[in-house]
Amino acid sequence: MKRLVLSLLAASLAAVVSAQTAPAGGAPTGTIRVAVIDVERLVRDSSLGKEAFNRVKRVNDDKKAEADRLQKELRDLEQKLADQGSALTDEKRDQLQKQYQEKAIDFKSFQEKATRDLDQAQKKELANLEQRVFPIITQLGKERGYTLIFNKFQSGLVFADDAADITDDVLKRFNTTVAVPPASAAKSAPPAAAAPAPTKAPPKKPS
C-alpha cells in the first residue's frame, strides 16, 4: 500500500520535473547542462511528501475499513441464505435475497465513490506538492545554469551520471526552506522572558 501511494504521487509529480527551466539569460551557445531528479525519492523523503503520503493513507485506510464492514455484511447474509434458505418461507427467503441484492448494489456504489475520493485526495496533495517544489527546482536550475532537468526514472532516460543527480540538493532546500514554519508564525509568538541580571555579591567589609 505504501509503495502504491508513493508511486502514484511520484508519477503525477514527475510531470513537473521534465523539461525544466533554462538559466536566466539563456545557456551559452553550444552548451547544454542537464540534471536529473529522483522524483519518487523526493516524495518519499521530503517532510511535505511524508505528510502528503500520510494524509492520502488515512483516506485509504478509512475507505478500506468501511469496505471491510460492508463486505462482512454481504458475507453474513450470503451465509444466512445458505444455512437457512431451505427452512425459510418463500416470503422470508425473498426478503433476504432482496436485502442481499440491495447491499451488493450499495457496496458497488461505495467502491466507485471510494475510488473517486482517493483519486481526489491524491490530486489535491499533488497540486500542493507541485506548487511548493516547483519554485525550488526552478531556482536551483537557474542558479546552476541547467538547461534541462529531467525525472530520473520516468523520462525515457537510460543513463545518467551520478554527478548529474541533484535530488539531495533539492531535498535539502525543500526541507529547510519550504517545510519550516512560516516566519509570520515565529513573529507572532510571544517573546521569551528576559533572564534576570545576575546579582552582584556585596563587597566584604574590611576586618
C-alpha positions in Angstrom: 0.0 0.0 0.0 2.7 2.5 1.0 4.7 1.7 -2.2 1.5 2.2 -4.3 0.6 5.6 -2.9 4.1 6.8 -3.2 4.3 5.7 -6.8 1.0 7.4 -7.6 2.2 10.6 -6.0 5.6 10.5 -7.7 4.2 9.6 -11.1 2.0 12.7 -11.1 4.7 14.9 -9.7 7.0 13.7 -12.5 5.3 16.0 -15.0 6.6 19.0 -13.1 10.2 17.9 -13.3 10.5 17.1 -17.0 11.9 19.8 -19.3 12.6 22.3 -16.6 13.7 26.0 -16.8 16.6 27.3 -18.8 19.0 29.6 -16.9 18.5 33.3 -16.8 19.8 35.0 -19.9 19.8 31.6 -21.8 22.5 29.0 -21.9 25.8 29.8 -23.7 25.8 28.8 -27.4 26.6 25.1 -27.8 26.4 24.4 -24.1 23.6 22.3 -22.6 23.7 21.4 -18.9 21.3 18.7 -17.8 20.4 17.4 -14.4 18.1 14.7 -13.1 15.9 14.2 -10.0 14.6 11.0 -8.4 11.0 12.2 -8.0 9.9 9.2 -6.0 12.6 9.8 -3.5 11.7 13.5 -3.4 8.1 12.5 -2.4 9.3 9.7 0.0 12.0 11.6 1.9 10.8 15.2 2.0 8.9 16.4 5.0 6.0 17.6 3.0 6.0 14.4 0.9 5.7 12.3 4.0 2.9 14.4 5.3 1.1 14.2 2.0 1.5 10.4 2.0 0.1 10.1 5.5 -3.0 12.1 4.6 -3.7 10.0 1.5 -3.0 6.8 3.5 -5.6 7.9 6.1 -8.2 8.4 3.4 -7.4 5.0 2.0 -7.5 3.3 5.4 -10.9 4.8 6.2 -12.3 3.6 2.9 -10.8 0.1 3.4 -12.3 -0.1 6.9 -15.8 0.8 5.5 -15.4 -1.6 2.6 -14.4 -4.4 5.0 -17.6 -3.7 7.1 -19.9 -3.8 4.0 -18.2 -7.0 2.7 -18.8 -8.7 6.1 -22.5 -7.8 6.0 -22.7 -9.3 2.5 -20.9 -12.5 3.6 -23.2 -12.8 6.7 -26.3 -12.5 4.5 -24.9 -15.0 2.0 -24.1 -17.4 4.8 -27.6 -17.0 6.3 -29.2 -17.7 2.9 -27.0 -20.8 2.5 -27.7 -22.1 6.0 -31.4 -21.2 6.5 -32.7 -20.7 3.0 -34.4 -24.1 2.6 -36.1 -23.7 6.0 -37.4 -20.2 5.4 -40.8 -19.4 4.0 -40.8 -18.1 0.4 -41.6 -14.6 1.7 -38.7 -14.6 4.2 -36.3 -16.0 1.6 -37.3 -13.4 -0.9 -36.8 -10.7 1.7 -33.3 -11.9 2.5 -32.4 -12.2 -1.2 -33.7 -8.7 -1.9 -31.7 -7.4 1.1 -28.6 -9.1 -0.2 -29.0 -7.6 -3.7 -29.5 -4.1 -2.2 -26.4 -4.3 -0.1 -24.4 -5.6 -3.1 -25.5 -2.6 -5.1 -24.6 -0.3 -2.2 -21.2 -1.9 -1.9 -20.5 -1.4 -5.6 -21.5 2.3 -5.4 -19.3 2.7 -2.3 -16.3 1.2 -4.2 -16.8 3.6 -7.1 -17.1 6.6 -4.8 -14.2 5.5 -2.7 -12.0 5.3 -5.8 -13.1 8.8 -6.8 -12.4 10.2 -3.3 -8.9 8.6 -3.1 -8.1 10.0 -6.6 -9.2 13.5 -5.5 -7.2 13.2 -2.3 -4.1 12.3 -4.3 -4.6 15.1 -6.8 -5.1 17.6 -4.0 -1.9 16.6 -2.3 0.0 16.5 -5.7 -1.2 20.0 -6.5 0.1 21.3 -3.2 3.4 19.5 -3.6 3.9 20.7 -7.2 3.1 24.3 -6.1 5.8 24.2 -3.4 8.5 22.1 -5.0 8.4 23.7 -8.5 10.0 27.0 -7.4 12.8 25.1 -5.6 13.6 23.2 -8.8 13.4 26.3 -10.9 15.6 28.3 -8.5 18.3 25.6 -8.5 18.1 25.3 -12.2 18.7 29.0 -12.7 21.4 29.3 -10.1 23.4 26.4 -11.5 22.8 27.2 -15.2 20.9 24.0 -16.1 19.2 23.9 -19.4 17.0 20.9 -18.6 16.1 19.0 -15.5 14.5 15.5 -16.0 12.8 13.0 -13.8 15.4 10.3 -13.5 13.3 7.2 -14.0 10.2 8.3 -15.9 11.5 10.5 -18.7 12.8 7.8 -21.1 16.3 8.3 -19.7 18.5 5.2 -20.0 21.7 6.6 -18.3 22.6 9.5 -16.1 25.9 10.0 -14.3 25.6 10.3 -10.5 27.1 13.7 -10.7 24.0 14.9 -12.6 21.7 13.8 -9.9 20.6 16.9 -7.8 18.0 15.1 -5.7 19.9 15.6 -2.5 20.2 19.4 -3.2 16.5 19.7 -3.9 15.6 17.7 -0.8 17.8 19.8 1.4 16.5 23.1 0.2 12.9 21.8 0.1 13.0 20.6 3.7 14.8 23.7 5.0 13.1 26.5 3.1 9.6 25.2 2.5 8.8 22.8 5.2 9.8 25.1 8.1 7.1 27.1 9.9 6.3 30.4 8.2 8.2 33.4 9.5 4.9 35.2 10.4 4.2 32.4 12.9 7.5 33.0 14.6 6.9 36.7 14.7 3.5 36.3 16.4 4.9 34.1 19.1 5.3 35.9 22.4 8.9 36.9 23.2 10.7 34.8 25.7 11.1 36.4 29.1 14.5 38.0 29.6 16.7 36.3 32.0 17.3 38.3 35.3 20.6 40.0 35.6 23.0 38.2 37.9 23.1 39.7 41.4 26.4 41.0 42.4 27.7 39.9 45.8 28.0 42.8 48.3 31.6 43.9 48.9 33.2 42.5 52.0 33.7 44.8 55.0 37.4 45.3 56.0 38.2 43.4 59.1 
